[in-house]
C-alpha cells in the first residue's frame, strides 16, 4: 500500500484529528501569502490576524505571548518589505 504524502494526509483528516500546530502554520502561511502576493487590503489582513489571534487564544491559551512575539513580528516584517 502506498502511503499518501504528509500534506495530503493533513488535508483529508477530520478537524478533530488534525494537530492544532499544523493548523496554526497553515493559517499563518495563508496570511503571509495575502501580505506578499496579493492586493488584499491592509484592513482585511488586520482582521485575518485578529481572527488568528483569537484562534490561538482558544487552542493555545498558555502560549499567547509567543503568538505576539513570533507571528505578529513576522507579519509586520513582511508588510514592511512587500507593501509600501
C-alpha positions in Angstrom: 0.0 0.0 0.0 1.3 3.4 -0.9 1.3 6.0 1.9 0.0 9.4 0.8 2.2 12.4 1.3 2.0 14.2 4.6 0.3 17.2 3.0 -2.5 15.1 1.6 -2.8 13.2 4.8 -3.2 16.5 6.7 -5.8 17.9 4.2 -8.0 14.9 4.4 -8.0 14.4 8.1 -11.1 15.3 10.0 -10.8 18.5 12.0 -10.8 16.6 15.3 -7.9 14.5 14.1 -5.6 17.4 13.0 -2.8 18.8 15.1 -3.6 22.4 16.1 0.1 23.3 15.4 -0.4 22.2 11.8 -3.5 24.4 11.5 -1.7 27.3 13.0 1.1 27.0 10.5 -1.3 26.7 7.6 -3.3 29.8 8.7 -0.2 31.8 9.3 1.2 30.8 5.9 -2.1 32.0 4.3 -1.8 35.4 6.0 1.8 35.6 4.8 0.7 34.9 1.2 -2.0 37.6 1.5 0.6 40.1 2.5 3.2 39.2 0.0 1.4 38.1 -3.1 -2.0 39.7 -3.2 -3.6 43.1 -3.3 -5.8 42.2 -0.2 -6.5 45.4 1.7 -4.5 46.0 4.9 -7.6 46.4 6.9 -8.7 42.9 5.9 -5.3 41.5 6.7 -5.6 43.1 10.2 -9.0 41.3 10.5 -7.3 37.9 9.5 -4.6 38.5 12.0 -7.1 39.2 14.7 -9.1 36.1 13.9 -5.8 34.0 14.1 -5.0 35.7 17.4 -8.5 34.6 18.8 -8.0 31.1 17.4 -4.6 30.8 19.1 -6.2 32.1 22.4 -8.6 29.2 22.1 -6.2 26.4 21.2 -3.0 27.6 22.9 -4.2 29.9 25.8 -0.9 29.4 27.7 1.2 30.5 24.7 -0.5 33.8 23.7 2.7 35.7 24.2 4.5 33.5 21.6 1.9 34.4 19.0 2.6 38.1 19.6 6.4 37.6 19.5 6.7 35.3 16.6 3.7 35.8 14.2 2.8 39.5 14.7 6.5 40.4 14.2 6.7 38.1 11.2 3.6 39.7 9.6 5.0 43.2 10.3 8.3 42.4 8.7 6.6 41.1 5.6 4.4 44.2 5.4 7.5 46.5 5.7 9.3 44.5 3.0 6.5 43.9 0.5 4.0 46.7 1.0 4.5 50.5 0.9 
